[in-house]
Amino acid sequence: ELENQLTTKSKTLDELKQSLALNTGVEQTPEALSVRVAELHEMMDSIASQVTQLKTSMQSILEQWRVYDEVYAEVSLMTTRYLYCIDQCKPSVVSLEALKKQVKTLQ
């Protein structure tokens, strides 16, 4: 999206240069205008460089989130398995009276 905006701004800048070429120096000298256009080109190049850096950084961040999601899914699965094992391995709680009745029945 930023690259598209940058392309649009570049086209607008080119249109302004053409317009300035037709209306030379109403308020400014051609030298001053050419200096200003050069400054705008430098700014545009700087922005393009920043967009490239941002794109690289975002790709790195997306890769880190992908790894995080994979590890999170694995940990979640392990936690579910652990909770299931704990639930299955619980000794049943039996009262003293129930044990006495069971002993009497066995005798």
N, C-alpha and C positions, 0 to 999 in steps of 0.2 A: 504494500500500500504506500509506504514511504517512497519507494522507488518510482511508483506511478506519479505521485505528487511532485517528486523531483523532476521527472520528465516534463510534466505540465509546466512547472516553473521555468524550466529551461526554454521551452517553446515560447512562453510569455516574454522571457528575457530577449530571445531572438526577435520577436515581434517589436519590442521596444527599441532594439537597436535599429531595426529597419525604419521605424517611425522617426527615430532621431536622425537617421541619415537623410530623410526627406525634409525634416524641419531643422536644419542645422542652425544652431546657435541663436535662438531667440533670446534666451536669458543667460546661457552658459556658452563658453567657447568650446569648440570641438575637442580641444586637448583635455579640458576638464571632463567632458563627457566620456572620452575614451578612457581616462583614468578611472572614472566611476564604473564604467562597464568592466574594466579589468578587475576592479575590486569585487564587483558582483560575481564575476567568474571565479575568483579565488574563494569567495564565500560558498559558491555552489560546489566547487571541488571539495572544500572542507566538509560540507554537509554530506556529500556523496561518500566521503571517506568514513564519516561517523556512522552513516547508514550501514556500510559494509561491516564495520566493527560491531555494531549492534546486532546485525544479522548473525555473525559468527558467535557472539556471546549468547544470543537466544538459542542457537542450535546446541550449544554446550549445555545450557540450562535445561532444554528439553530432553537431552540425553540423560542428564542426571535425574530428572523426574521419572523417566522411563525405568531407569535402574531402581529408583526408590519404589515405584509401583510393583515391580517384580519381587523385590525383597519383602515388601509389605504383604503381598499375597502369600508368599512362602511362610512368613512368620504367623500370619493369620491362620493358615492351614495347620501349622504345627501347634498353635495354641488350642485350636479346636480339637485336635487329636489328643492333646495332653488333658484337656478338660473331660473328654470322653473316657479316657483311661482312668482318671481319678474317680469319675462317677461309677465306673464299672468295678473298680477295685475296693470300693468302700465296704468295710465290714458292716453288716446289718446291726443296728442297735437293738438289743434285746433286753427286756427288763429282767430283774432278778426273779420276779414271780413266774414269768414265762419260762425261765430256765429251770426253776424248781418243778413246774408242771411237766416239763419235758423229761427231767430226771425220773420223776415218779412214773411217767408213762414207759420209759425204757426199763425201769425195774420190774 
